[in-house]
Each structure stands twice: as C-alpha cells, then as structure tokens.
Amino acid sequence: MKKILIALFLFALVMAPCVVLAAGQPNLGLNQFGAKTQLGTKSLPETVADIINVAMGLLGMVVVILILAGGFVWMTAGGDEKRITTAKGLIFGGIIGLAIILSAYAIAQFVVGSLLGATT
C-alpha cells in the first residue's frame, strides 16, 4: 500500500506541470496541427459525442435487422411452433435491445451535454 501511495504521489508530481501548462494555454497549437493533418479541430467532448452517435446509429440498425429477421421467420414459419417461438425470441430480444440502446443514448447525451456545458 505504501508503494502505491508513493507511486501515485510521484506520478502527480510529474504530471503537475502538464496540468498547469494546459490550463494556461488551452489551444497548444492543436488547431494548426489538425488543419495540416486534416484530422479536424473539434474538442474532445464533441468528438466523443460524434463517436457515441455513430455507435448508437449502428446499434439501432442491428436492432431493426433483428426485428425484421424475427418477422421474416414468423411469416415463413408455416405454423411450426418451434420457428414461431424462435421468431418471438428474436423480436422480443430486438425490443429489449432497442430499450437498452435508447436509455444508453439518453444517458450519453446527458453526460456529454453536461461536459460541454461545464467546459464552455
């Protein structure tokens, strides 16, 4: 435990100048670097929000495909109870997945919005 505390203290001591310099110069030439490399000049919270939006969109497409597959299996079951049960499971799983994705999206938007509000 003592070694961990010493290591944390040394890490904080080494990183203190970085924190002070970052607070004094918020840009540090990143806009020029982003323009030359064509990587963009968005802030970190905006970049994280974009990544979250893309990930949620992809997960939404997966859920739609899952529900459509369940509907297709159900329509082509021809009265087979085993296939109907499988189809109901796919549709139910898709609906549960959609609820999870929507709640995760709401939480992520709240967190990113709070970070943007606190940093700007």
N, C-alpha and C positions, 0 to 999 in steps of 0.2 A: 504494500500500500504506500509505503514511504517513497519507493522508487517511482511509482506512478505520479505521485504528487510533485516530485522533483522534476520529472519529465514534462508534466503539464506546465509547471512554472517556467521552465526553460523555453518551452515552445511559445508561451505567452510573451516572454521577454524578447524572443527573436522576432515574433510577429508584430509587436507593438509599433515599430517604425512604419511598417506597411500600412497599418490602420491609420496612423497619423497622416501619412502622405496621401492616402486615399481620401481622407476627409478634407484635406486642403485643396486637392486638385481632382475634381470629380471626373474630368474627361481623360486625362493622361494620354492624349493622342490617339484614343481608340477610334474617333471619327475618321481621322486620316487613314488609319490602318484599315478600317472597314471599307472605306472608299477605294483604296488601292487593291484590296483583295476581293472586292465585290461581295463581302460577307454581310454587309448591312451594318447599320449603326443603331439598332434598337437596343433598348435597355434589357437587362436580364429578366425582369418580371414580364415584360411584353413578349420576349422570346419564349419564356416558359408558357405563357398563356397561348401563344400560337401552337406550340407543340401539343399542349393539352387539347386544344380544339381539333387538331388533326387526328390525334389518337381517339378522341371521342367520336369523331365522324367515322373513322374506320370501324370502331366497335359497333356503332349504330348500323353500318352496312352489314356486319356479320349477323346482328340480331335480325335484320329484315330477311336476309337469306335463310336463316334458321327457321323463321316463322313460315316463309314461303315453302321451304322444303317439307315442313310438317304438314302444311296444307296440301301439297302435292301427294305426299304419302297417304294422307287421309282420303283424298279424292280417288286415288288409284288402288285403294285397299280392297275394294270389291267385297266388302262385308267381312273380311278377315279380322277377327278381334285382336290378334297379336299385332298386326300392322296398324290398326286404329289406336291401340294403346301406345305404340311407338310414336305415332303421329301426335297424339295428345301430349306425350312427354316432350317432344320437340317444341311444340307450340308453347307449352307451359314453361319450359326452360327459356325460350325466347322472351316471354313476357317478364319472367323474373330477371333475366339479363338486362332487359330494357329498363326495368325499375332501378336496378343497381347502377346502370350507366347514367341515367338521368340524375340520380342522387349524387353520384360522384362528380358529374358535371356541375351541379349546383354548388357542391362544396368547393370544388376547384375554382369556380368563378368568384365565390365569396372570398377565398383566401387570396387569389391573385388581385382582386379588386381592393382588398384591404392593404396588400403590399404596395400597390400602385398609389393608393391614397396616402399611405404613410411615407412614401419616398418622394412624392412630388408636391 
